[in-house]
Amino acid sequence: MKPKHVPERMCVACRRRRPKRELLRIVLTSEGPVIDPTGKKPGRGAYVCPDEAECWAEKKLRRFAGAKAATLSQALFTLLGPAVSEKPSS
Ligand SMILES: [Zn+2]
């Protein structure tokens, strides 16, 4: 059997390559960054790890979102923060 091709994308924050479906898509629109869980919005997209709080830090997002990095960081923590903090720590 041939190995199935898994599309990979790079997280803009930690620059790790991961299967696309493990990452969360973000689109930079004229109104600012929008989180795009469906992956269908048009525009300049980027991906971040939804399970790594380090990847939602403003300074790591600045390369992609520039001045909008703070807004994006806030949005990511609001959307993903609760899910991650519920994970068992051990
Ligand atoms: Zn990452």
PDB file of the backbone (N, CA, C, O) and the ligand in Angstrom, with CONECT records:
HET     ZN  A 101       1
ATOM      1  N   MET A   1       0.822  -1.208   0.000  1.00  0.00           N
ATOM      2  CA  MET A   1       0.000   0.000   0.000  1.00  0.00           C
ATOM      3  C   MET A   1       0.859   1.263   0.000  1.00  0.00           C
ATOM      4  O   MET A   1       1.861   1.360   0.709  1.00  0.00           O
ATOM      5  N   LYS A   2       0.448   2.190  -0.790  1.00  0.00           N
ATOM      6  CA  LYS A   2       1.162   3.465  -0.821  1.00  0.00           C
ATOM      7  C   LYS A   2       0.791   4.303   0.395  1.00  0.00           C
ATOM      8  O   LYS A   2      -0.369   4.324   0.807  1.00  0.00           O
ATOM      9  N   PRO A   3       1.761   4.986   0.962  1.00  0.00           N
ATOM     10  CA  PRO A   3       1.408   5.875   2.080  1.00  0.00           C
ATOM     11  C   PRO A   3       0.517   7.008   1.584  1.00  0.00           C
ATOM     12  O   PRO A   3       0.744   7.558   0.506  1.00  0.00           O
ATOM     13  N   LYS A   4      -0.480   7.349   2.364  1.00  0.00           N
ATOM     14  CA  LYS A   4      -1.405   8.405   1.963  1.00  0.00           C
ATOM     15  C   LYS A   4      -0.719   9.759   2.073  1.00  0.00           C
ATOM     16  O   LYS A   4      -0.011  10.034   3.042  1.00  0.00           O
ATOM     17  N   HIS A   5      -0.935  10.585   1.088  1.00  0.00           N
ATOM     18  CA  HIS A   5      -0.338  11.918   1.136  1.00  0.00           C
ATOM     19  C   HIS A   5      -1.084  12.797   2.135  1.00  0.00           C
ATOM     20  O   HIS A   5      -2.299  12.973   2.048  1.00  0.00           O
ATOM     21  N   VAL A   6      -0.336  13.338   3.075  1.00  0.00           N
ATOM     22  CA  VAL A   6      -0.941  14.231   4.066  1.00  0.00           C
ATOM     23  C   VAL A   6      -0.460  15.648   3.792  1.00  0.00           C
ATOM     24  O   VAL A   6       0.738  15.921   3.873  1.00  0.00           O
ATOM     25  N   PRO A   7      -1.377  16.551   3.471  1.00  0.00           N
ATOM     26  CA  PRO A   7      -0.929  17.924   3.236  1.00  0.00           C
ATOM     27  C   PRO A   7      -0.389  18.547   4.521  1.00  0.00           C
ATOM     28  O   PRO A   7      -1.006  18.456   5.583  1.00  0.00           O
ATOM     29  N   GLU A   8       0.771  19.179   4.400  1.00  0.00           N
ATOM     30  CA  GLU A   8       1.387  19.782   5.576  1.00  0.00           C
ATOM     31  C   GLU A   8       1.431  21.292   5.448  1.00  0.00           C
ATOM     32  O   GLU A   8       1.542  21.844   4.353  1.00  0.00           O
ATOM     33  N   ARG A   9       1.342  21.939   6.592  1.00  0.00           N
ATOM     34  CA  ARG A   9       1.477  23.386   6.645  1.00  0.00           C
ATOM     35  C   ARG A   9       2.405  23.741   7.794  1.00  0.00           C
ATOM     36  O   ARG A   9       2.609  22.959   8.722  1.00  0.00           O
ATOM     37  N   MET A  10       2.960  24.945   7.707  1.00  0.00           N
ATOM     38  CA  MET A  10       3.879  25.376   8.749  1.00  0.00           C
ATOM     39  C   MET A  10       3.202  26.363   9.690  1.00  0.00           C
ATOM     40  O   MET A  10       2.525  27.294   9.255  1.00  0.00           O
ATOM     41  N   CYS A  11       3.395  26.146  10.976  1.00  0.00           N
ATOM     42  CA  CYS A  11       2.890  27.092  11.967  1.00  0.00           C
ATOM     43  C   CYS A  11       3.704  28.381  11.868  1.00  0.00           C
ATOM     44  O   CYS A  11       4.934  28.336  11.865  1.00  0.00           O
ATOM     45  N   VAL A  12       3.031  29.525  11.789  1.00  0.00           N
ATOM     46  CA  VAL A  12       3.771  30.789  11.642  1.00  0.00           C
ATOM     47  C   VAL A  12       4.514  31.172  12.913  1.00  0.00           C
ATOM     48  O   VAL A  12       5.447  31.974  12.873  1.00  0.00           O
ATOM     49  N   ALA A  13       4.106  30.604  14.032  1.00  0.00           N
ATOM     50  CA  ALA A  13       4.734  30.983  15.305  1.00  0.00           C
ATOM     51  C   ALA A  13       5.979  30.148  15.585  1.00  0.00           C
ATOM     52  O   ALA A  13       7.057  30.700  15.805  1.00  0.00           O
ATOM     53  N   CYS A  14       5.840  28.820  15.581  1.00  0.00           N
ATOM     54  CA  CYS A  14       6.988  27.972  15.936  1.00  0.00           C
ATOM     55  C   CYS A  14       7.670  27.388  14.701  1.00  0.00           C
ATOM     56  O   CYS A  14       8.718  26.753  14.815  1.00  0.00           O
ATOM     57  N   ARG A  15       7.087  27.596  13.532  1.00  0.00           N
ATOM     58  CA  ARG A  15       7.651  27.151  12.250  1.00  0.00           C
ATOM     59  C   ARG A  15       7.781  25.630  12.125  1.00  0.00           C
ATOM     60  O   ARG A  15       8.553  25.127  11.309  1.00  0.00           O
ATOM     61  N   ARG A  16       7.036  24.928  12.923  1.00  0.00           N
ATOM     62  CA  ARG A  16       7.013  23.480  12.783  1.00  0.00           C
ATOM     63  C   ARG A  16       6.065  23.116  11.664  1.00  0.00           C
ATOM     64  O   ARG A  16       5.046  23.777  11.466  1.00  0.00           O
ATOM     65  N   ARG A  17       6.396  22.063  10.929  1.00  0.00           N
ATOM     66  CA  ARG A  17       5.494  21.563   9.901  1.00  0.00           C
ATOM     67  C   ARG A  17       4.626  20.485  10.512  1.00  0.00           C
ATOM     68  O   ARG A  17       5.116  19.580  11.187  1.00  0.00           O
ATOM     69  N   ARG A  18       3.333  20.592  10.267  1.00  0.00           N
ATOM     70  CA  ARG A  18       2.393  19.604  10.811  1.00  0.00           C
ATOM     71  C   ARG A  18       1.322  19.349   9.769  1.00  0.00           C
ATOM     72  O   ARG A  18       1.103  20.174   8.882  1.00  0.00           O
ATOM     73  N   PRO A  19       0.644  18.194   9.876  1.00  0.00           N
ATOM     74  CA  PRO A  19      -0.481  17.961   8.965  1.00  0.00           C
ATOM     75  C   PRO A  19      -1.477  19.112   9.086  1.00  0.00           C
ATOM     76  O   PRO A  19      -1.783  19.586  10.181  1.00  0.00           O
ATOM     77  N   LYS A  20      -1.967  19.541   7.939  1.00  0.00           N
ATOM     78  CA  LYS A  20      -2.841  20.704   7.868  1.00  0.00           C
ATOM     79  C   LYS A  20      -4.031  20.614   8.823  1.00  0.00           C
ATOM     80  O   LYS A  20      -4.437  21.611   9.421  1.00  0.00           O
ATOM     81  N   ARG A  21      -4.586  19.402   8.958  1.00  0.00           N
ATOM     82  CA  ARG A  21      -5.785  19.302   9.798  1.00  0.00           C
ATOM     83  C   ARG A  21      -5.493  19.438  11.295  1.00  0.00           C
ATOM     84  O   ARG A  21      -6.416  19.590  12.096  1.00  0.00           O
ATOM     85  N   GLU A  22      -4.219  19.385  11.673  1.00  0.00           N
ATOM     86  CA  GLU A  22      -3.867  19.600  13.079  1.00  0.00           C
ATOM     87  C   GLU A  22      -3.691  21.082  13.397  1.00  0.00           C
ATOM     88  O   GLU A  22      -3.571  21.464  14.561  1.00  0.00           O
ATOM     89  N   LEU A  23      -3.677  21.905  12.365  1.00  0.00           N
ATOM     90  CA  LEU A  23      -3.414  23.324  12.563  1.00  0.00           C
ATOM     91  C   LEU A  23      -4.687  24.152  12.402  1.00  0.00           C
ATOM     92  O   LEU A  23      -5.663  23.715  11.793  1.00  0.00           O
ATOM     93  N   LEU A  24      -4.647  25.345  12.960  1.00  0.00           N
ATOM     94  CA  LEU A  24      -5.780  26.252  12.851  1.00  0.00           C
ATOM     95  C   LEU A  24      -5.430  27.347  11.851  1.00  0.00           C
ATOM     96  O   LEU A  24      -4.371  27.968  11.936  1.00  0.00           O
ATOM     97  N   ARG A  25      -6.342  27.574  10.898  1.00  0.00           N
ATOM     98  CA  ARG A  25      -6.075  28.584   9.877  1.00  0.00           C
ATOM     99  C   ARG A  25      -6.508  29.967  10.349  1.00  0.00           C
ATOM    100  O   ARG A  25      -7.532  30.131  11.014  1.00  0.00           O
ATOM    101  N   ILE A  26      -5.706  30.944   9.988  1.00  0.00           N
ATOM    102  CA  ILE A  26      -6.018  32.340  10.270  1.00  0.00           C
ATOM    103  C   ILE A  26      -5.937  33.082   8.943  1.00  0.00           C
ATOM    104  O   ILE A  26      -5.048  32.815   8.134  1.00  0.00           O
ATOM    105  N   VAL A  27      -6.852  34.003   8.718  1.00  0.00           N
ATOM    106  CA  VAL A  27      -6.803  34.790   7.492  1.00  0.00           C
ATOM    107  C   VAL A  27      -6.684  36.252   7.874  1.00  0.00           C
ATOM    108  O   VAL A  27      -7.394  36.748   8.748  1.00  0.00           O
ATOM    109  N   LEU A  28      -5.774  36.927   7.201  1.00  0.00           N
ATOM    110  CA  LEU A  28      -5.599  38.355   7.422  1.00  0.00           C
ATOM    111  C   LEU A  28      -6.510  39.112   6.454  1.00  0.00           C
ATOM    112  O   LEU A  28      -6.273  39.123   5.246  1.00  0.00           O
ATOM    113  N   THR A  29      -7.539  39.736   6.988  1.00  0.00           N
ATOM    114  CA  THR A  29      -8.468  40.499   6.145  1.00  0.00           C
ATOM    115  C   THR A  29      -8.189  41.989   6.332  1.00  0.00           C
ATOM    116  O   THR A  29      -7.361  42.380   7.154  1.00  0.00           O
ATOM    117  N   SER A  30      -8.888  42.809   5.560  1.00  0.00           N
ATOM    118  CA  SER A  30      -8.674  44.250   5.693  1.00  0.00           C
ATOM    119  C   SER A  30      -9.147  44.754   7.059  1.00  0.00           C
ATOM    120  O   SER A  30      -8.696  45.799   7.527  1.00  0.00           O
ATOM    121  N   GLU A  31     -10.060  44.004   7.699  1.00  0.00           N
ATOM    122  CA  GLU A  31     -10.510  44.403   9.040  1.00  0.00           C
ATOM    123  C   GLU A  31      -9.613  43.848  10.140  1.00  0.00           C
ATOM    124  O   GLU A  31      -9.764  44.182  11.315  1.00  0.00           O
ATOM    125  N   GLY A  32      -8.689  43.007   9.739  1.00  0.00           N
ATOM    126  CA  GLY A  32      -7.821  42.410  10.736  1.00  0.00           C
ATOM    127  C   GLY A  32      -7.833  40.903  10.618  1.00  0.00           C
ATOM    128  O   GLY A  32      -8.492  40.349   9.738  1.00  0.00           O
ATOM    129  N   PRO A  33      -7.107  40.238  11.497  1.00  0.00           N
ATOM    130  CA  PRO A  33      -7.018  38.785  11.422  1.00  0.00           C
ATOM    131  C   PRO A  33      -8.314  38.111  11.859  1.00  0.00           C
ATOM    132  O   PRO A  33      -8.947  38.525  12.831  1.00  0.00           O
ATOM    133  N   VAL A  34      -8.696  37.074  11.131  1.00  0.00           N
ATOM    134  CA  VAL A  34      -9.908  36.320  11.425  1.00  0.00           C
ATOM    135  C   VAL A  34      -9.517  34.855  11.557  1.00  0.00           C
ATOM    136  O   VAL A  34      -8.784  34.321  10.725  1.00  0.00           O
ATOM    137  N   ILE A  35     -10.006  34.217  12.597  1.00  0.00           N
ATOM    138  CA  ILE A  35      -9.752  32.790  12.756  1.00  0.00           C
ATOM    139  C   ILE A  35     -10.725  32.035  11.862  1.00  0.00           C
ATOM    140  O   ILE A  35     -11.930  32.290  11.873  1.00  0.00           O
ATOM    141  N   ASP A  36     -10.183  31.108  11.091  1.00  0.00           N
ATOM    142  CA  ASP A  36     -10.961  30.431  10.060  1.00  0.00           C
ATOM    143  C   ASP A  36     -10.926  28.910  10.251  1.00  0.00           C
ATOM    144  O   ASP A  36     -10.159  28.216   9.583  1.00  0.00           O
ATOM    145  N   PRO A  37     -11.748  28.400  11.155  1.00  0.00           N
ATOM    146  CA  PRO A  37     -11.691  26.949  11.418  1.00  0.00           C
ATOM    147  C   PRO A  37     -12.113  26.099  10.224  1.00  0.00           C
ATOM    148  O   PRO A  37     -11.721  24.935  10.134  1.00  0.00           O
ATOM    149  N   THR A  38     -12.904  26.653   9.307  1.00  0.00           N
ATOM    150  CA  THR A  38     -13.352  25.873   8.155  1.00  0.00           C
ATOM    151  C   THR A  38     -12.300  25.837   7.053  1.00  0.00           C
ATOM    152  O   THR A  38     -12.367  24.988   6.164  1.00  0.00           O
ATOM    153  N   GLY A  39     -11.325  26.754   7.101  1.00  0.00           N
ATOM    154  CA  GLY A  39     -10.286  26.790   6.088  1.00  0.00           C
ATOM    155  C   GLY A  39     -10.775  27.242   4.726  1.00  0.00           C
ATOM    156  O   GLY A  39     -10.128  26.965   3.716  1.00  0.00           O
ATOM    157  N   LYS A  40     -11.901  27.930   4.681  1.00  0.00           N
ATOM    158  CA  LYS A  40     -12.500  28.261   3.387  1.00  0.00           C
ATOM    159  C   LYS A  40     -12.496  29.746   3.044  1.00  0.00           C
ATOM    160  O   LYS A  40     -12.840  30.127   1.925  1.00  0.00           O
ATOM    161  N   LYS A  41     -12.107  30.585   4.002  1.00  0.00           N
ATOM    162  CA  LYS A  41     -12.147  32.010   3.716  1.00  0.00           C
ATOM    163  C   LYS A  41     -11.034  32.390   2.741  1.00  0.00           C
ATOM    164  O   LYS A  41      -9.920  31.875   2.822  1.00  0.00           O
ATOM    165  N   PRO A  42     -11.352  33.294   1.824  1.00  0.00           N
ATOM    166  CA  PRO A  42     -10.298  33.760   0.910  1.00  0.00           C
ATOM    167  C   PRO A  42      -9.381  34.743   1.624  1.00  0.00           C
ATOM    168  O   PRO A  42      -9.769  35.359   2.616  1.00  0.00           O
ATOM    169  N   GLY A  43      -8.183  34.881   1.122  1.00  0.00           N
ATOM    170  CA  GLY A  43      -7.269  35.859   1.689  1.00  0.00           C
ATOM    171  C   GLY A  43      -5.950  35.233   2.049  1.00  0.00           C
ATOM    172  O   GLY A  43      -5.706  34.051   1.807  1.00  0.00           O
ATOM    173  N   ARG A  44      -5.110  36.048   2.628  1.00  0.00           N
ATOM    174  CA  ARG A  44      -3.774  35.611   2.989  1.00  0.00           C
ATOM    175  C   ARG A  44      -3.865  34.780   4.266  1.00  0.00           C
ATOM    176  O   ARG A  44      -4.119  35.308   5.349  1.00  0.00           O
ATOM    177  N   GLY A  45      -3.655  33.488   4.121  1.00  0.00           N
ATOM    178  CA  GLY A  45      -3.828  32.595   5.257  1.00  0.00           C
ATOM    179  C   GLY A  45      -2.523  32.227   5.917  1.00  0.00           C
ATOM    180  O   GLY A  45      -1.448  32.319   5.324  1.00  0.00           O
ATOM    181  N   ALA A  46      -2.645  31.811   7.147  1.00  0.00           N
ATOM    182  CA  ALA A  46      -1.507  31.286   7.893  1.00  0.00           C
ATOM    183  C   ALA A  46      -2.047  30.260   8.854  1.00  0.00           C
ATOM    184  O   ALA A  46      -3.253  30.168   9.082  1.00  0.00           O
ATOM    185  N   TYR A  47      -1.138  29.488   9.416  1.00  0.00           N
ATOM    186  CA  TYR A  47      -1.563  28.425  10.322  1.00  0.00           C
ATOM    187  C   TYR A  47      -0.819  28.540  11.640  1.00  0.00           C
ATOM    188  O   TYR A  47       0.356  28.905  11.683  1.00  0.00           O
ATOM    189  N   VAL A  48      -1.536  28.217  12.724  1.00  0.00           N
ATOM    190  CA  VAL A  48      -0.889  28.129  14.034  1.00  0.00           C
ATOM    191  C   VAL A  48      -1.320  26.828  14.709  1.00  0.00           C
ATOM    192  O   VAL A  48      -2.343  26.240  14.357  1.00  0.00           O
ATOM    193  N   CYS A  49      -0.530  26.396  15.675  1.00  0.00           N
ATOM    194  CA  CYS A  49      -0.880  25.213  16.452  1.00  0.00           C
ATOM    195  C   CYS A  49      -2.024  25.577  17.407  1.00  0.00           C
ATOM    196  O   CYS A  49      -1.877  26.495  18.214  1.00  0.00           O
ATOM    197  N   PRO A  50      -3.148  24.879  17.328  1.00  0.00           N
ATOM    198  CA  PRO A  50      -4.241  25.198  18.243  1.00  0.00           C
ATOM    199  C   PRO A  50      -4.026  24.632  19.642  1.00  0.00           C
ATOM    200  O   PRO A  50      -4.774  24.954  20.565  1.00  0.00           O
ATOM    201  N   ASP A  51      -3.011  23.793  19.801  1.00  0.00           N
ATOM    202  CA  ASP A  51      -2.788  23.131  21.091  1.00  0.00           C
ATOM    203  C   ASP A  51      -1.519  23.600  21.792  1.00  0.00           C
ATOM    204  O   ASP A  51      -1.091  23.000  22.778  1.00  0.00           O
ATOM    205  N   GLU A  52      -0.913  24.682  21.279  1.00  0.00           N
ATOM    206  CA  GLU A  52       0.314  25.197  21.893  1.00  0.00           C
ATOM    207  C   GLU A  52       0.122  26.672  22.218  1.00  0.00           C
ATOM    208  O   GLU A  52       0.158  27.523  21.329  1.00  0.00           O
ATOM    209  N   ALA A  53      -0.079  26.964  23.484  1.00  0.00           N
ATOM    210  CA  ALA A  53      -0.322  28.355  23.872  1.00  0.00           C
ATOM    211  C   ALA A  53       0.845  29.270  23.479  1.00  0.00           C
ATOM    212  O   ALA A  53       0.642  30.460  23.235  1.00  0.00           O
ATOM    213  N   GLU A  54       2.045  28.730  23.419  1.00  0.00           N
ATOM    214  CA  GLU A  54       3.209  29.528  23.015  1.00  0.00           C
ATOM    215  C   GLU A  54       3.055  30.100  21.607  1.00  0.00           C
ATOM    216  O   GLU A  54       3.604  31.154  21.286  1.00  0.00           O
ATOM    217  N   CYS A  55       2.310  29.395  20.786  1.00  0.00           N
ATOM    218  CA  CYS A  55       2.143  29.816  19.397  1.00  0.00           C
ATOM    219  C   CYS A  55       1.083  30.914  19.241  1.00  0.00           C
ATOM    220  O   CYS A  55       0.824  31.372  18.128  1.00  0.00           O
ATOM    221  N   TRP A  56       0.481  31.329  20.341  1.00  0.00           N
ATOM    222  CA  TRP A  56      -0.529  32.386  20.254  1.00  0.00           C
ATOM    223  C   TRP A  56       0.023  33.700  20.784  1.00  0.00           C
ATOM    224  O   TRP A  56      -0.700  34.691  20.893  1.00  0.00           O
ATOM    225  N   ALA A  57       1.322  33.699  21.117  1.00  0.00           N
ATOM    226  CA  ALA A  57       1.916  34.896  21.705  1.00  0.00           C
ATOM    227  C   ALA A  57       2.042  35.996  20.659  1.00  0.00           C
ATOM    228  O   ALA A  57       2.389  35.743  19.505  1.00  0.00           O
ATOM    229  N   GLU A  58       1.754  37.219  21.086  1.00  0.00           N
ATOM    230  CA  GLU A  58       1.789  38.359  20.169  1.00  0.00           C
ATOM    231  C   GLU A  58       3.106  38.454  19.403  1.00  0.00           C
ATOM    232  O   GLU A  58       3.114  38.640  18.187  1.00  0.00           O
ATOM    233  N   LYS A  59       4.214  38.327  20.123  1.00  0.00           N
ATOM    234  CA  LYS A  59       5.497  38.518  19.430  1.00  0.00           C
ATOM    235  C   LYS A  59       5.781  37.431  18.398  1.00  0.00           C
ATOM    236  O   LYS A  59       6.514  37.664  17.437  1.00  0.00           O
ATOM    237  N   LYS A  60       5.211  36.256  18.591  1.00  0.00           N
ATOM    238  CA  LYS A  60       5.413  35.198  17.599  1.00  0.00           C
ATOM    239  C   LYS A  60       4.508  35.370  16.389  1.00  0.00           C
ATOM    240  O   LYS A  60       4.788  34.842  15.313  1.00  0.00           O
ATOM    241  N   LEU A  61       3.431  36.106  16.571  1.00  0.00           N
ATOM    242  CA  LEU A  61       2.486  36.298  15.471  1.00  0.00           C
ATOM    243  C   LEU A  61       2.807  37.542  14.658  1.00  0.00           C
ATOM    244  O   LEU A  61       2.231  37.764  13.593  1.00  0.00           O
ATOM    245  N   ARG A  62       3.727  38.349  15.167  1.00  0.00           N
ATOM    246  CA  ARG A  62       3.994  39.634  14.526  1.00  0.00           C
ATOM    247  C   ARG A  62       4.531  39.480  13.108  1.00  0.00           C
ATOM    248  O   ARG A  62       4.254  40.299  12.231  1.00  0.00           O
ATOM    249  N   ARG A  63       5.298  38.425  12.901  1.00  0.00           N
ATOM    250  CA  ARG A  63       5.851  38.172  11.569  1.00  0.00           C
ATOM    251  C   ARG A  63       4.744  38.042  10.525  1.00  0.00           C
ATOM    252  O   ARG A  63       4.895  38.453   9.375  1.00  0.00           O
ATOM    253  N   PHE A  64       3.634  37.462  10.959  1.00  0.00           N
ATOM    254  CA  PHE A  64       2.521  37.286  10.038  1.00  0.00           C
ATOM    255  C   PHE A  64       1.532  38.449  10.103  1.00  0.00           C
ATOM    256  O   PHE A  64       1.128  38.975   9.066  1.00  0.00           O
ATOM    257  N   ALA A  65       1.143  38.852  11.303  1.00  0.00           N
ATOM    258  CA  ALA A  65       0.032  39.795  11.446  1.00  0.00           C
ATOM    259  C   ALA A  65       0.485  41.231  11.671  1.00  0.00           C
ATOM    260  O   ALA A  65      -0.348  42.138  11.659  1.00  0.00           O
ATOM    261  N   GLY A  66       1.758  41.465  11.872  1.00  0.00           N
ATOM    262  CA  GLY A  66       2.265  42.816  12.049  1.00  0.00           C
ATOM    263  C   GLY A  66       1.587  43.525  13.211  1.00  0.00           C
ATOM    264  O   GLY A  66       1.534  43.002  14.325  1.00  0.00           O
ATOM    265  N   ALA A  67       1.068  44.720  12.944  1.00  0.00           N
ATOM    266  CA  ALA A  67       0.447  45.528  13.986  1.00  0.00           C
ATOM    267  C   ALA A  67      -0.817  44.886  14.543  1.00  0.00           C
ATOM    268  O   ALA A  67      -1.288  45.254  15.619  1.00  0.00           O
ATOM    269  N   LYS A  68      -1.361  43.927  13.806  1.00  0.00           N
ATOM    270  CA  LYS A  68      -2.589  43.265  14.252  1.00  0.00           C
ATOM    271  C   LYS A  68      -2.316  42.043  15.136  1.00  0.00           C
ATOM    272  O   LYS A  68      -3.236  41.332  15.538  1.00  0.00           O
ATOM    273  N   ALA A  69      -1.041  41.819  15.425  1.00  0.00           N
ATOM    274  CA  ALA A  69      -0.680  40.615  16.177  1.00  0.00           C
ATOM    275  C   ALA A  69      -1.339  40.572  17.560  1.00  0.00           C
ATOM    276  O   ALA A  69      -1.725  39.501  18.027  1.00  0.00           O
ATOM    277  N   ALA A  70      -1.467  41.709  18.205  1.00  0.00           N
ATOM    278  CA  ALA A  70      -2.067  41.738  19.545  1.00  0.00           C
ATOM    279  C   ALA A  70      -3.530  41.303  19.486  1.00  0.00           C
ATOM    280  O   ALA A  70      -3.992  40.523  20.319  1.00  0.00           O
ATOM    281  N   THR A  71      -4.249  41.817  18.493  1.00  0.00           N
ATOM    282  CA  THR A  71      -5.656  41.451  18.302  1.00  0.00           C
ATOM    283  C   THR A  71      -5.792  39.958  18.050  1.00  0.00           C
ATOM    284  O   THR A  71      -6.667  39.290  18.601  1.00  0.00           O
ATOM    285  N   LEU A  72      -4.913  39.459  17.211  1.00  0.00           N
ATOM    286  CA  LEU A  72      -4.959  38.040  16.863  1.00  0.00           C
ATOM    287  C   LEU A  72      -4.629  37.177  18.074  1.00  0.00           C
ATOM    288  O   LEU A  72      -5.279  36.160  18.317  1.00  0.00           O
ATOM    289  N   SER A  73      -3.627  37.583  18.825  1.00  0.00           N
ATOM    290  CA  SER A  73      -3.241  36.849  20.015  1.00  0.00           C
ATOM    291  C   SER A  73      -4.416  36.757  20.993  1.00  0.00           C
ATOM    292  O   SER A  73      -4.707  35.691  21.536  1.00  0.00           O
ATOM    293  N   GLN A  74      -5.075  37.882  21.201  1.00  0.00           N
ATOM    294  CA  GLN A  74      -6.268  37.924  22.059  1.00  0.00           C
ATOM    295  C   GLN A  74      -7.339  36.950  21.588  1.00  0.00           C
ATOM    296  O   GLN A  74      -7.905  36.190  22.375  1.00  0.00           O
ATOM    297  N   ALA A  75      -7.604  36.991  20.281  1.00  0.00           N
ATOM    298  CA  ALA A  75      -8.652  36.145  19.706  1.00  0.00           C
ATOM    299  C   ALA A  75      -8.323  34.670  19.886  1.00  0.00           C
ATOM    300  O   ALA A  75      -9.208  33.861  20.164  1.00  0.00           O
ATOM    301  N   LEU A  76      -7.051  34.322  19.727  1.00  0.00           N
ATOM    302  CA  LEU A  76      -6.643  32.923  19.872  1.00  0.00           C
ATOM    303  C   LEU A  76      -6.780  32.458  21.313  1.00  0.00           C
ATOM    304  O   LEU A  76      -7.253  31.353  21.577  1.00  0.00           O
ATOM    305  N   PHE A  77      -6.361  33.315  22.248  1.00  0.00           N
ATOM    306  CA  PHE A  77      -6.480  32.929  23.655  1.00  0.00           C
ATOM    307  C   PHE A  77      -7.943  32.810  24.053  1.00  0.00           C
ATOM    308  O   PHE A  77      -8.306  31.926  24.829  1.00  0.00           O
ATOM    309  N   THR A  78      -8.786  33.693  23.525  1.00  0.00           N
ATOM    310  CA  THR A  78     -10.207  33.638  23.853  1.00  0.00           C
ATOM    311  C   THR A  78     -10.832  32.356  23.312  1.00  0.00           C
ATOM    312  O   THR A  78     -11.622  31.702  23.994  1.00  0.00           O
ATOM    313  N   LEU A  79     -10.472  32.006  22.085  1.00  0.00           N
ATOM    314  CA  LEU A  79     -11.057  30.830  21.451  1.00  0.00           C
ATOM    315  C   LEU A  79     -10.478  29.525  21.992  1.00  0.00           C
ATOM    316  O   LEU A  79     -11.212  28.571  22.251  1.00  0.00           O
ATOM    317  N   LEU A  80      -9.166  29.489  22.159  1.00  0.00           N
ATOM    318  CA  LEU A  80      -8.492  28.221  22.442  1.00  0.00           C
ATOM    319  C   LEU A  80      -8.032  28.068  23.881  1.00  0.00           C
ATOM    320  O   LEU A  80      -7.816  26.948  24.344  1.00  0.00           O
ATOM    321  N   GLY A  81      -7.882  29.158  24.584  1.00  0.00           N
ATOM    322  CA  GLY A  81      -7.355  29.117  25.940  1.00  0.00           C
ATOM    323  C   GLY A  81      -8.070  28.127  26.849  1.00  0.00           C
ATOM    324  O   GLY A  81      -7.414  27.301  27.483  1.00  0.00           O
ATOM    325  N   PRO A  82      -9.400  28.187  26.930  1.00  0.00           N
ATOM    326  CA  PRO A  82     -10.110  27.292  27.847  1.00  0.00           C
ATOM    327  C   PRO A  82      -9.870  25.815  27.530  1.00  0.00           C
ATOM    328  O   PRO A  82      -9.718  25.010  28.448  1.00  0.00           O
ATOM    329  N   ALA A  83      -9.835  25.452  26.268  1.00  0.00           N
ATOM    330  CA  ALA A  83      -9.645  24.053  25.882  1.00  0.00           C
ATOM    331  C   ALA A  83      -8.288  23.539  26.340  1.00  0.00           C
ATOM    332  O   ALA A  83      -8.170  22.405  26.803  1.00  0.00           O
ATOM    333  N   VAL A  84      -7.268  24.377  26.209  1.00  0.00           N
ATOM    334  CA  VAL A  84      -5.927  23.939  26.572  1.00  0.00           C
ATOM    335  C   VAL A  84      -5.762  23.842  28.087  1.00  0.00           C
ATOM    336  O   VAL A  84      -5.111  22.922  28.581  1.00  0.00           O
ATOM    337  N   SER A  85      -6.343  24.778  28.822  1.00  0.00           N
ATOM    338  CA  SER A  85      -6.159  24.740  30.273  1.00  0.00           C
ATOM    339  C   SER A  85      -6.911  23.570  30.915  1.00  0.00           C
ATOM    340  O   SER A  85      -6.651  23.219  32.066  1.00  0.00           O
ATOM    341  N   GLU A  86      -7.835  22.972  30.172  1.00  0.00           N
ATOM    342  CA  GLU A  86      -8.555  21.816  30.695  1.00  0.00           C
ATOM    343  C   GLU A  86      -7.783  20.514  30.536  1.00  0.00           C
ATOM    344  O   GLU A  86      -8.158  19.487  31.102  1.00  0.00           O
ATOM    345  N   LYS A  87      -6.709  20.562  29.767  1.00  0.00           N
ATOM    346  CA  LYS A  87      -5.912  19.358  29.569  1.00  0.00           C
ATOM    347  C   LYS A  87      -5.251  18.930  30.870  1.00  0.00           C
ATOM    348  O   LYS A  87      -4.818  19.782  31.647  1.00  0.00           O
ATOM    349  N   PRO A  88      -5.166  17.654  31.118  1.00  0.00           N
ATOM    350  CA  PRO A  88      -4.427  17.221  32.306  1.00  0.00           C
ATOM    351  C   PRO A  88      -2.968  17.623  32.193  1.00  0.00           C
ATOM    352  O   PRO A  88      -2.387  17.531  31.112  1.00  0.00           O
ATOM    353  N   SER A  89      -2.369  18.065  33.280  1.00  0.00           N
ATOM    354  CA  SER A  89      -1.024  18.618  33.200  1.00  0.00           C
ATOM    355  C   SER A  89       0.064  17.546  33.302  1.00  0.00           C
ATOM    356  O   SER A  89       1.222  17.830  32.998  1.00  0.00           O
ATOM    357  N   SER A  90      -0.269  16.348  33.713  1.00  0.00           N
ATOM    358  CA  SER A  90       0.778  15.344  33.868  1.00  0.00           C
ATOM    359  C   SER A  90       0.993  14.545  32.599  1.00  0.00           C
ATOM    360  O   SER A  90       1.844  13.657  32.566  1.00  0.00           O
TER     361      SER A  90
HETATM  362 ZN    ZN A 101       3.189  26.320  16.486  1.00  0.00          ZN2+
END
